[in-house]
Amino acid sequence: MLEKITDRIYYMKNSDETDRPVLGLVIGDDFCLIVDAGNSPKHADEFKVEIDKMGLPPVKFLVLTHHHWDHTFGLREWDLISIANYKTNNYLNMYQGIKYDDTSLELAKDKGVFNDFSIGCIKGEIADRENFLPKNVNLSFDGEMKIDLGGITCEVRQIISPHTDDSTILYIPEEKTLFLGDCIYGRTKQGSNHFDANLLFPMIQIIEEYDAEYYVCSHESVCSREEIVSYWEQLNISFDIANKCSSLEEGVLEYKKRFDLEPSNDTVFFLKSFALR
Ligand SMILES: [Fe+2]
């Protein structure tokens, strides 16, 4: 069964085990739209079975939040109008130039396309990797577009994020819901998380312009307004401390001095993500 956010918005929960992101469903009077394709044919099929049970208007559109394999490797299972920004489209061409047997995955790792964790997840999700071929979208856009599903609109927008340079967010104003994909997360560099403040804080300003109550983050499920504001605050505090301190140890002491509290694991993670070591 899918999880309900509002009468017109449902989602399938994320699962960390094989890095499955949230898959979103927006229900219009005339058509439905899904957010992200799934991390494998199996993931996509499981979502499709749940949608079929609901007896909805036809699913006509699929929008990708970015190119990462866990959001896109289920694309071939969907026979509909698939949409991504033009940068995502370019990255997906790269995935089509790779083979997915064990040896080829190791070669792709050497080129920095996958890491050990993602290779383990791909092996766990995709049984027939010898014949697996990722698919690209059939419609790409630059900037923004609106999709009318009948009685409900999806505002699709390309956004600069610290996670990738090809992020897309989706806003459904009638339901005050914003799908953020992975754009609130950092980027993995040499095995650790990194936030580029020059990309992060302008993006937060853009996200704050939306009148949203529900924020769908791909690897957390749904955040309330309070939760997302608290997340911004943690990032702001961590960035401020990281700017004033020259080591993680000093940063932790500064946090304790300011708040008379041990920093949480999340705060330590953010301090490290702003380059305190
Ligand atoms: Fe991602």
Boltz pocket constraint, residues with backbone or C-beta under 6 A from the ligand:
constraints:
  - pocket:
      binder: B
      contacts: [[A, 66], [A, 68], [A, 163], [A, 182]]
      max_distance: 6.0
